[in-house]
Amino acid sequence: MSSSVPEVRVISIGALAAHPMRGERAPVRTGHSTTTLITAGDARILVDPGLPGPAIVARLEERAGLSPEQITHVFLTSFHPETRRGLEAFPDATWMLSETERESVGVPIVESLKRIGETVRDAQAAGEELDEDQETMLRVLKRDVAILQRTQAAPDSLAPGVDLFPLPGLTPGLTGLLVLRPSGDILICADAIPTVEHLEQGKVLQSAADVDQARESFQEAIEIADLLVLGRDNMVVNPTKRPF
């Protein structure tokens, strides 16, 4: 029988491509989001499958003993490529994204695809071929559109005790998940708080679309939960909630 209390398990710890707290100004590694599994009733919700498909499938089996077919939902905290690299390894799951994030990224992607489509037609009319960069961009945009078309706007509650928690700033619709538990609430806060260093120093990523809004979301995150699953780090105790 399924437990009535939601369970949270980190499947894969993420990493920033460039960690500013270490003085890194350019990418030195492949960035990928922390991936978390929430089990609530009959729902198994995988959050931000940031590793490539084969890698995240292997981590899922190692950490939870589950196969892709057993995942019922995949939730993306944002549409950033580093949150969804392994998304297509879960074709049987319902893919979800906050409505605000879905709308904010949809129009620019469609407009970009339209522009490159015009470039393709012009090249074909002139008997020319696209260069490698243009071909790559076309593939990326087509994949992004296909994912958006498949992805549903998430409801306010994904399962009993698992609620959306908007954390805008880094992107307009970045949204975490608040997991309510008698022993202490857990917030999957994504890149609103990326690493322990950002948490300890009270800093947000300067790449945020709206830095002031990102700071407000940071503050809301540390006010609401006892435990935090960081966007590019592990699950940690909220330092403002420690009993010592």
Sequence and secondary structure as in RCSB ss.txt:
>XXXX:A:sequence
MSSSVPEVRVISIGALAAHPMRGERAPVRTGHSTTTLITAGDARILVDPGLPGPAIVARLEERAGLSPEQITHVF
LTSFHPETRRGLEAFPDATWMLSETERESVGVPIVESLKRIGETVRDAQAAGEELDEDQETMLRVLKRDVAILQR
TQAAPDSLAPGVDLFPLPGLTPGLTGLLVLRPSGDILICADAIPTVEHLEQGKVLQSAADVDQARESFQEAIEIA
DLLVLGRDNMVVNPTKRPF
>XXXX:A:secstr
   SS EEEEEE  B SS GGGT  S  S  B  EEEEEETTEEEEE   S HHHHHHHHHHHH   GGG  EEE
ESS  GGG TTGGG TTSEEEE HHHHHHHHHHHHHHHHHHHHHHHHHHHTT    HHHHHHHHHHHHHHHHHHH
 EE  SEEETTEEEEE TTSSTT EEEEE  TT  EEEEETTS SHHHHHHT   TT SSHHHHHHHHHHHHHH 
SEEEETTS EEE TTS   
